[in-house]
Amino acid sequence: MKTVWTKGLDEEHSSEMRTAFLQGTLVRERIIEIINEKINTSRKERITKDAYETPNWGFKQADACGYERAMQELISIFTV
């Protein structure tokens, strides 16, 4: 469990958060599946032929990479 879940909480709430996090395995796994689906959809859109025909291609690629990086960070937060 990442410390971001308990950062800034007092000991009682921190303990409750740890318990809730560990009990929420099914929900966390489903959230990770949803995020992975979003990553895959974004990748498919990024590599279409139409995507290369825009003059802003570099900016779109940078944005897509940033989006994927953020989604991967979320996955790491939900992973034990």
Rosetta blueprint (number, residue, H / E / L):
1 M L
2 K L
3 T H
4 V H
5 W H
6 T L
7 K L
8 G L
9 L L
10 D L
11 E H
12 E H
13 H H
14 S H
15 S H
16 E H
17 M H
18 R H
19 T H
20 A H
21 F H
22 L H
23 Q H
24 G L
25 T H
26 L H
27 V H
28 R H
29 E H
30 R H
31 I H
32 I H
33 E H
34 I H
35 I H
36 N H
37 E H
38 K H
39 I H
40 N H
41 T H
42 S H
43 R H
44 K H
45 E H
46 R H
47 I L
48 T L
49 K H
50 D H
51 A H
52 Y H
53 E H
54 T L
55 P L
56 N L
57 W H
58 G H
59 F H
60 K H
61 Q H
62 A H
63 D H
64 A H
65 C H
66 G H
67 Y H
68 E H
69 R H
70 A H
71 M H
72 Q H
73 E H
74 L H
75 I H
76 S H
77 I H
78 F H
79 T L
80 V L
